[in-house]
C-alpha cells in the first residue's frame, strides 16, 4: 500500500498489462455511440455503461460490499458522505490470483480516468488484492471509492468501509538538543515527538512566550531552531494538530545558553613541585562543570619531560567539586621530572576549555615514618614519650616537631638519629595540649617526609592550697577555706566544687552541696565550707579551655566529730 496520495499519477492508473483497457473502453464507447446513431436515442448509449463504473458511481450500500471485479469489469465506484472531522478507513480483499487496486477521490473529481488525476486523495496499489487506505476529512463532504481491476483476471472482492469520528487530540513532547541542560550555540536541534491514534499528525506551531503562536507548518520530528543571542535560560513551546483538526496540549522545553568558556582554577601537584609519592594523584579543578567523558577518556597526559611514552593511569571526574583526577597505575621514576598537559576538554554546554600551559613536578620516594605517643594524655606537670620509627636507606637526622595548642606553625624540639632498629624516642613534658610529628629532609631521590600528626592531650592540674589528699580528722564548726589552684594558671576558668557525705543507711556517698567559681588572673578559685559531723569527701573540676582538657583534683576527705 502507498500510504500518501500521489496527485501526479499518469492518467492510466492500471498495471502495464492492462494498458490496452482504456483504449478498449474508448473503442467500446465509439461502437456504442455508432450503434445508438442507427438504433435510436442517446439513452441507449448511457445504458451500455454501468452506473458504478465511474464517478458519481452508486451510493455505498453498506459498511461491507461484495461483488466481482477484473476482466470486463474495470471499475466499481461508490459514493459516500462523510461528516466533518471524521476518518475514512477502507480495506479491500480479492480472490486468489486477482490484482485489485483501491483509490479514494474527493468531491472535486468528476471521473476516475482523468489525465492527470483530479481529486485523488489516497490510493493503495500493491501487488495482489489486499489494499487499504486511511484518510481524515477535516471539512467532510462527498467522497468516491474506486475499486479498480485492471487485469484480465476476474474474481470476487470484499470492500469494508468505516467512518470514524476523531475526537481525541494528538500528543506532543519537545526536547532541545537531545535534552541538554545547557548549550553553547543558539542554533539547536529540536526533537518533536507527536502521536495521534487515528487521523495522524498534520502540522505544528511554535511559541517563544507560551501565548503568541507562529503560523502552522508541516509536522517534522526534527528540525533546527535558533534562539536569540545572550546567555541565559531559553524556553520554547510547541503544539501539534492532527488531520481531523484536533490540537494537542502545549509542550515546552528549556535549556541554558552558555557561551562562556571554562578555565582551570587550580592544579595539583603545583608547578615545579616535589611530591613524596611515586604514584601521585594529579588533580585539576575547573571553573565550570565539564563533560565527564572528555576527561575520563584521556583528559590529560603525563610523560617524562625528557621524552617517553605517556604514563598509564585511571581518570575520574567529580562534578560537585568540578575536579578531574588522574592516578598512575605504575610507579614513576624517583627524581625524574614529569610534565603534565591538559588535553582538549569541553564543559557541559559544549564550550571548549581555555588552553592551560603544561607544568612539571618531580616524584620522589617518601621515607616511611611512624609515630606514637605514650601515653596519649597527661595532667599538666606530667610527661610522655614521643616514640616513632624511620626506615631509611642511609642514616639521616629525624626532627621531632611540635605545635602547641593555639600555635599556627611547627617548631623543631629535637633532632635525633634513629637507633639500629630505626626507632626514635624523645621525652616531652608540655603544659598545654600539643601536636607532634616526625620529619625527615629530602634528598635527590627522597622527598621531604612527615609522619601522621598525633595529639598529646594535657589536662589542667588542680590542687587545693594547704591541703593534702587523704583523710583528715577535724572538729565540727571549723570553717574550711578551699583554694583551688590551676596549672597552667589561667584566668576566667569555671571551677566546680563538690562536697559529698557518707550516707550510713544507704552505705553510699551522696552529693551534699555543689557550687561554681571562676579563677582569677592567677588561676585561683576559692570557696569556704563549715565542717559538720560526719564523713565527707571533696573534689574540684575545671572546665576545658582552648589549650587544656578539663581537669579533676585529687580526693580530699574529712572525718568531722
Residue pairs with C-beta under 8 A, 6 or more apart in sequence:
1 124
1 125
1 126
1 131
1 132
1 133
2 123
2 124
2 125
2 126
3 134
4 122
5 104
5 120
5 121
5 122
5 123
6 120
6 123
7 116
7 117
7 120
8 116
9 116
9 117
9 120
9 123
10 115
10 116
11 22
11 113
11 114
11 115
11 116
11 117
12 19
12 22
12 115
13 101
13 103
13 112
13 117
13 123
13 125
13 148
13 150
14 21
14 22
14 74
14 101
14 148
14 150
14 151
15 99
15 150
15 151
17 150
17 151
17 152
18 150
18 151
18 152
21 74
21 150
22 113
25 74
28 48
29 45
29 49
32 45
32 48
32 49
33 45
35 44
35 45
36 42
36 44
36 45
50 73
51 57
51 58
52 58
52 75
52 76
52 77
52 78
53 73
53 74
53 75
53 76
53 77
54 75
54 77
54 111
54 112
54 113
55 77
55 79
55 105
55 109
55 110
55 111
55 112
55 144
56 77
56 79
56 144
57 76
57 77
57 78
57 79
57 144
57 145
57 146
58 77
58 78
58 79
59 78
59 79
59 80
60 78
60 79
60 80
60 145
60 161
61 78
63 160
63 161
63 162
64 158
64 159
64 160
64 161
65 78
65 158
65 159
65 161
66 156
66 157
66 158
66 159
67 76
67 156
67 157
68 154
68 155
68 156
68 157
69 76
69 94
69 98
69 100
69 147
69 148
69 149
69 154
69 155
69 156
69 157
70 94
70 98
70 99
70 100
70 149
70 150
70 151
70 152
70 153
70 154
70 155
71 149
71 151
71 152
71 153
71 154
72 154
73 149
73 154
74 148
74 149
74 150
75 112
75 146
75 147
75 148
75 149
76 146
76 147
77 112
77 144
77 145
77 146
77 147
78 144
78 145
78 147
78 159
78 161
79 142
79 143
79 144
79 145
80 88
80 142
80 143
80 144
80 145
80 161
80 163
81 140
81 141
81 142
81 143
82 88
82 137
82 140
82 141
82 142
82 143
82 163
83 140
83 163
83 165
84 137
84 138
84 139
84 140
85 137
85 138
85 140
85 165
85 166
85 167
85 244
85 245
85 246
86 136
86 137
86 140
86 163
86 164
86 165
86 166
86 244
87 134
87 135
87 136
87 137
87 163
87 164
87 165
87 166
87 198
87 199
87 243
87 244
88 104
88 133
88 134
88 135
88 136
88 137
88 143
88 161
88 162
88 163
89 132
89 133
89 134
89 161
89 162
89 163
89 164
90 102
90 104
90 132
90 133
90 134
90 145
90 159
90 160
90 161
90 162
91 102
91 131
91 132
91 159
91 160
92 100
92 102
92 124
92 129
92 130
92 131
92 132
92 147
92 157
92 158
92 159
92 160
93 129
93 130
93 157
93 158
94 100
94 128
94 129
94 130
94 149
94 155
94 156
94 157
94 158
95 129
95 155
95 156
95 157
96 155
97 153
97 155
98 128
98 129
98 149
98 151
98 153
98 154
98 155
98 157
99 127
99 128
99 129
99 149
99 150
99 151
99 153
100 129
100 131
100 147
100 148
100 149
100 157
101 123
101 124
101 125
101 131
101 147
101 148
101 149
101 150
102 123
102 124
102 125
102 131
102 132
102 133
102 145
102 146
102 147
102 148
103 112
103 120
103 122
103 123
103 145
103 146
103 148
104 120
104 121
104 122
104 123
104 133
104 135
104 143
104 144
104 145
104 146
105 112
105 117
105 118
105 119
105 120
105 121
105 143
105 144
105 146
106 119
106 121
106 141
106 142
106 143
106 144
107 119
107 141
107 142
107 143
108 118
108 119
109 117
109 118
109 119
109 120
109 144
110 118
110 119
111 118
112 144
112 146
112 148
119 144
121 135
121 143
122 133
122 134
122 135
123 133
124 131
124 132
124 133
125 131
129 155
129 157
134 199
134 200
135 143
136 166
136 198
136 199
136 200
136 242
136 243
136 244
137 143
137 244
138 243
138 244
138 245
145 159
145 161
147 157
147 159
149 157
164 198
166 196
166 198
166 199
166 242
166 243
166 244
166 246
167 246
168 196
168 197
168 198
168 246
169 196
169 242
169 246
169 247
169 248
169 249
170 194
170 195
170 196
170 201
170 240
170 241
170 242
170 246
170 248
171 194
171 195
171 196
171 248
171 249
172 192
172 193
172 194
172 195
172 201
172 204
172 238
172 239
172 240
172 248
172 249
172 251
173 192
173 193
173 194
173 251
174 190
174 191
174 192
174 236
174 237
174 238
174 251
174 252
174 253
175 190
175 191
175 193
175 253
176 183
176 188
176 189
176 190
176 225
176 234
176 236
176 253
176 254
176 255
177 183
177 188
177 189
177 255
178 189
178 191
179 253
180 188
180 255
180 348
180 349
181 255
181 256
181 348
182 255
182 256
182 257
182 258
182 347
182 348
182 349
182 350
183 255
183 256
183 257
183 258
183 349
183 350
184 257
184 258
184 259
184 347
184 349
184 350
184 351
185 350
186 226
186 227
186 228
186 229
186 234
186 257
187 224
187 225
187 226
187 227
188 224
188 225
188 226
188 227
188 255
189 222
189 223
189 224
189 225
190 222
190 223
190 224
190 225
190 236
190 238
191 221
191 222
192 204
192 219
192 220
192 221
192 222
192 223
192 238
192 240
193 221
194 201
194 204
194 219
194 221
194 240
194 248
195 201
196 240
196 242
196 243
196 246
198 242
198 244
199 242
199 243
199 244
199 246
200 242
200 243
201 219
201 240
201 241
201 242
201 243
202 218
202 219
202 240
202 241
202 242
202 243
203 216
203 217
203 218
203 219
203 240
203 241
204 216
204 217
204 218
204 219
204 220
204 238
204 239
204 240
204 241
205 213
205 214
205 215
205 216
205 217
205 238
205 239
205 240
205 241
206 213
206 214
206 225
206 236
206 237
206 238
207 213
207 214
207 236
207 237
207 238
207 239
207 250
208 235
208 236
208 237
209 237
210 235
210 237
210 250
210 252
213 239
216 241
219 240
225 236
227 234
227 236
227 257
229 257
230 257
231 256
231 257
231 258
231 259
231 260
232 256
232 257
233 254
233 255
233 256
233 257
234 254
234 255
234 256
234 257
235 252
235 253
235 254
236 252
236 253
236 254
237 250
237 251
237 252
238 250
238 251
238 252
239 247
239 248
239 249
239 250
239 251
240 247
240 248
241 247
241 248
256 349
257 349
258 347
258 349
258 351
259 349
259 351
260 288
260 351
261 347
261 351
261 352
261 353
261 354
262 286
262 287
262 288
262 290
262 345
262 347
262 351
262 353
262 354
263 286
263 287
263 353
263 354
263 356
264 284
264 285
264 286
264 287
264 342
264 353
264 354
264 356
265 285
265 286
265 287
265 322
266 283
266 284
266 285
267 282
267 283
267 284
267 285
267 340
267 356
267 359
268 281
268 282
268 283
269 275
269 280
269 282
269 361
270 359
270 361
271 359
271 360
271 361
272 359
272 360
272 361
273 361
273 362
274 361
274 362
274 363
274 364
274 442
274 447
274 448
275 361
275 362
275 363
275 364
275 447
276 364
276 365
276 366
276 367
276 442
276 446
276 447
276 448
276 449
277 363
277 366
277 447
278 328
278 331
278 332
278 333
278 334
278 363
278 365
279 327
279 328
279 329
279 330
279 331
279 332
280 328
280 332
280 361
280 363
281 325
281 326
281 327
282 300
282 302
282 325
282 326
282 327
282 340
283 323
283 324
283 325
283 326
284 299
284 300
284 323
284 324
284 325
284 342
285 321
285 322
285 323
286 322
286 323
286 324
286 345
286 347
286 353
287 322
288 322
288 347
288 348
288 349
288 351
289 319
289 322
289 347
289 348
290 317
290 319
290 322
290 324
290 345
290 346
290 347
290 348
290 353
291 345
291 346
291 347
291 348
291 350
292 317
292 319
294 344
294 345
294 346
295 315
295 317
295 324
295 345
296 315
296 316
296 317
297 315
298 315
298 343
299 315
299 317
299 324
299 326
299 342
299 343
299 345
300 324
300 326
300 340
300 341
300 342
300 343
301 310
301 340
301 341
301 343
302 310
302 311
302 313
302 326
302 328
302 338
302 339
302 340
303 309
303 310
303 311
303 338
303 339
303 341
304 333
304 336
304 337
304 338
304 339
305 336
305 337
305 338
305 339
305 360
306 336
306 337
311 328
311 330
311 332
311 338
312 328
312 329
312 330
313 326
313 327
313 328
313 329
314 326
314 327
314 329
315 324
315 325
315 326
316 324
316 325
316 327
317 323
317 324
317 325
318 324
318 325
332 338
332 363
333 363
334 363
334 364
334 365
334 445
334 446
335 362
335 363
335 364
335 444
335 445
336 362
336 363
337 360
337 361
337 362
338 360
338 361
338 362
338 363
339 358
339 359
339 360
340 358
340 359
340 360
340 361
341 358
342 353
342 356
342 358
344 352
344 353
345 352
345 353
346 352
346 353
347 353
363 447
364 442
364 443
364 445
364 446
364 447
365 445
365 446
365 447
366 446
366 447
366 449
367 390
367 391
367 392
367 440
367 446
367 447
367 449
368 389
368 390
368 391
368 449
369 388
369 389
369 390
369 398
369 438
369 439
369 440
369 449
369 450
369 451
370 388
370 389
370 438
370 451
371 386
371 387
371 388
371 436
371 437
371 438
371 451
371 452
371 453
371 454
372 387
372 388
372 454
373 384
373 385
373 386
373 387
373 436
373 454
373 455
373 456
374 384
374 385
374 387
375 384
376 384
376 454
376 455
376 456
376 457
377 456
377 457
377 458
377 459
377 549
378 384
378 456
378 457
378 458
378 459
379 458
379 459
379 460
379 461
379 551
380 431
380 432
380 458
380 459
380 460
380 461
380 487
380 488
380 548
380 551
381 429
381 431
381 461
381 487
382 429
383 427
383 428
383 429
384 427
384 428
384 429
384 456
385 425
385 426
385 427
385 428
386 400
386 424
386 425
386 426
386 427
386 428
386 436
386 438
387 423
387 424
387 425
388 398
388 423
388 424
388 438
388 451
389 418
389 421
389 422
389 423
389 424
390 396
390 398
390 418
390 422
390 424
390 438
390 440
391 422
392 418
392 422
392 440
392 446
394 443
395 417
395 418
396 417
396 440
396 441
396 443
397 415
397 416
397 417
397 440
397 441
398 415
398 416
398 417
398 418
398 424
398 438
398 439
398 440
399 412
399 414
399 415
399 438
399 439
399 440
399 441
400 412
400 413
400 414
400 415
400 416
400 424
400 426
400 436
400 437
400 438
401 410
401 411
401 412
401 413
401 436
401 437
401 438
401 439
401 450
402 410
402 411
402 413
402 428
402 430
402 434
402 435
402 436
403 409
403 410
403 411
403 434
403 435
403 453
404 430
404 432
404 433
404 434
404 435
404 547
405 432
405 433
405 434
405 546
405 547
405 548
406 432
406 546
406 547
410 437
410 439
412 439
413 426
413 428
414 426
416 424
416 426
418 424
424 438
428 434
428 436
428 456
430 456
430 458
431 458
431 487
431 488
432 458
432 488
432 547
432 548
433 455
433 456
433 457
433 458
433 547
433 548
433 549
434 455
434 456
434 458
435 453
435 454
435 455
435 456
436 453
436 454
436 455
436 456
437 450
437 451
437 452
437 453
437 454
438 450
438 451
439 448
439 449
439 450
439 451
440 446
440 448
440 449
440 450
441 448
442 448
442 449
457 549
458 547
458 548
458 549
459 548
459 549
459 550
459 551
459 552
460 486
460 487
460 488
460 490
460 493
460 542
460 545
460 548
460 549
460 550
460 551
461 486
461 487
461 551
462 484
462 485
462 486
462 487
462 495
462 540
462 541
462 542
462 551
462 552
462 553
463 484
463 485
463 487
463 553
463 554
464 482
464 483
464 484
464 485
464 540
464 553
464 556
465 483
465 484
465 485
465 524
466 481
466 483
467 482
467 556
468 556
469 554
469 555
469 556
470 556
470 557
471 557
471 558
471 559
472 556
472 557
472 558
472 559
473 558
473 559
473 561
474 480
474 531
474 558
474 559
474 560
474 561
475 531
475 560
475 561
476 531
476 532
476 533
476 560
476 561
477 530
477 531
478 530
478 531
479 528
479 529
479 530
479 531
480 528
480 529
480 530
480 531
480 558
481 526
481 527
481 528
482 497
482 526
482 527
482 528
482 529
482 538
482 540
483 524
483 525
483 526
484 495
484 497
484 517
484 519
484 524
484 525
484 526
484 527
484 540
484 542
484 553
485 523
485 524
486 493
486 495
486 519
486 523
486 524
486 525
486 542
486 551
487 523
488 523
488 547
488 548
489 519
489 521
489 522
489 523
489 524
490 519
490 523
490 545
490 547
490 548
491 518
491 519
491 520
491 521
491 522
491 523
492 518
492 519
493 518
493 519
493 523
493 525
493 542
493 543
493 545
494 516
494 517
494 518
494 542
494 543
495 516
495 517
495 518
495 519
495 525
495 540
495 541
495 542
495 543
496 514
496 515
496 516
496 540
496 541
496 542
496 543
497 514
497 515
497 516
497 517
497 525
497 527
497 538
497 540
498 511
498 513
498 514
498 538
498 539
498 540
498 541
499 511
499 512
499 513
499 514
499 529
499 536
499 537
499 538
500 509
500 510
500 511
500 512
500 536
500 537
500 538
501 509
501 510
501 512
501 534
501 535
501 536
502 508
502 509
502 510
502 534
502 535
502 536
503 509
503 510
509 537
512 536
513 529
515 527
517 525
517 526
517 527
518 525
519 525
519 542
525 540
529 538
531 558
531 560
532 560
533 560
533 561
534 560
535 557
535 558
535 559
535 560
536 557
536 558
536 560
537 555
537 556
537 557
537 558
538 555
538 556
538 557
538 558
539 552
539 553
539 554
539 555
539 556
540 552
540 553
541 550
541 551
541 552
541 553
542 550
542 551
542 552
543 550
544 550
